[in-house]
Amino acid sequence: NDDAKVAELVAAVEQATAHPLGQALVAYLKPQTTPSVTDVKVTRGIGVQAQVADHTVSIGNQKSLTQPLTTAQQAAIQNVIKSGASLVVATIDGKLAAVYGLRDQLRTDTPGMLATLQDNGKKTVVLSGDSQAAVEHMMADLPLSQTHGGLLPVDKVTAIKAAQAHGEKVMFVGDGINDGPALAQADVGVAMGSGMDVAIDTADVILTSSRLTNLGVLFDLAKRMDNNIKQNLVIAIGTVALLLSGLLIGLVDMASGMLFHEISILLVIANALRLRHTPRKLQNLTTIKDAAAQTVNNEGK
């Protein structure tokens, strides 16, 4: 019944993790002291448990609860869920001690980026561990094909496999510890630069900042690279075909043929180097440099 004590225990456990919701809780609780924490165990899709000051403290979603709840406790949980917030419960020695509601702040560039993806024929789907009510509340006005909440890491993998079974190529964008398996299963896994280390280690592509507009740069670069490869193949094969024909009919001697072949190689290299500089990429990098410095990993580097 000591709110200050509960806050200290909860904050101590969350400080031992790098989860964004945990850091938000610590900032909200502002504990006066933080007891030492031992035996930290993270269960993906459920929460974290640790030993603090001779107490077993568990923090997570509703699936972390192991004991029956009173009517008042059930009502408190339902109020948080109905509000569209993400539910976080804290138990001490198995008993419910606190209920928190956290709401994500939508990135300002999200609506525009999603609209651009849909305009380009991409199907956009949200796979979240937050409750379905919280997901629907947050995504209500966004141009999305589907929204799925209350998912465990294995559920995200199952959803991706289902899409792949229908012949779809899946790009998954994530930044949390629960996104690791999904990032590995997707055809292309993209980790946000401010994400958890496990997500960054698993991903195929890492966006060095958390700006969703970088997805647009990624798609543009992929298209340019594909076109560039085709152009280089035409240059290389075309040059060889012309030189071979010239040699066979006697219009080109060996020395001239070698010279033109080397020139074609330089043309291929020069054409490939154009990928290093694109107007959109340069504009995006300039914007990032002008912005305030951001933390890019969990060590604060």
Secondary structure, DSSP 8 states (H G I E B T S, - for coil): --HHHHHHHHHHHHHTS--HHHHHHHHHH--S----EEEEEEETTTEEEEEETTEEEEEESGGG--S---HHHHHHHHHHHHTT-EEEEEEETTEEEEEEEE-----TTHHHHHHHHHHTT---EEE-SS-HHHHHHHHTTS--SEEE-S--HHHHHHHHHHHHHTT---EEEE-SGGGHHHHHHSSEEEEETTS-HHHHHH-SEEESSS-THHHHHHHHHHHHHHHHHHHHHHHHHHHHHHHHHHHHHTSS-HHHHHHHHHHHHHHHHHHHHGGG--HHHHHHHHHHHHS-----STT--
